[in-house]
């Protein structure tokens, strides 16, 4: 977490947050995107945990992924949940919507199919209207 830019220095200088240096360094290294260093004097940068990200080099902290997105450990950004899935903020993955519900991409929750519509299987991107001669009286139907 400290460095000495020249030989024979009387003291070492402290590396700033967002940078690091192992023992015996002549300079601080900037933390790469997807990593961070929260305080001065860090010997190494840490990977952002799943559900968080740091988009640029030199980060002192990671940001939380918003609902409808997710990230794995060490991410520089968040990915959008696919249609038929959803996530809350700070998620490491997206969850699949159950039958009788649906969601467009980037959703924070699943939408219950209204009466007269259905979604037959889990992971549906939309609810389908019942065919002529068939019906569903209740919301959240997996069939007509």
Secondary structure as GFF3:
##gff-version 3
##sequence-region A 1 144
A	DSSP	beta_strand	2	3	.	.	.	ID=ss1
A	DSSP	beta_strand	13	14	.	.	.	ID=ss2
A	DSSP	beta_strand	19	20	.	.	.	ID=ss3
A	DSSP	beta_strand	29	30	.	.	.	ID=ss4
A	DSSP	beta_strand	35	36	.	.	.	ID=ss5
A	DSSP	beta_strand	46	47	.	.	.	ID=ss6
A	DSSP	beta_strand	52	53	.	.	.	ID=ss7
A	DSSP	beta_strand	63	64	.	.	.	ID=ss8
A	DSSP	beta_strand	69	70	.	.	.	ID=ss9
A	DSSP	beta_strand	79	80	.	.	.	ID=ss10
A	DSSP	beta_strand	85	86	.	.	.	ID=ss11
A	DSSP	beta_strand	95	96	.	.	.	ID=ss12
A	DSSP	beta_strand	101	102	.	.	.	ID=ss13
A	DSSP	beta_strand	111	112	.	.	.	ID=ss14
A	DSSP	beta_strand	117	118	.	.	.	ID=ss15
A	DSSP	beta_strand	128	129	.	.	.	ID=ss16
###
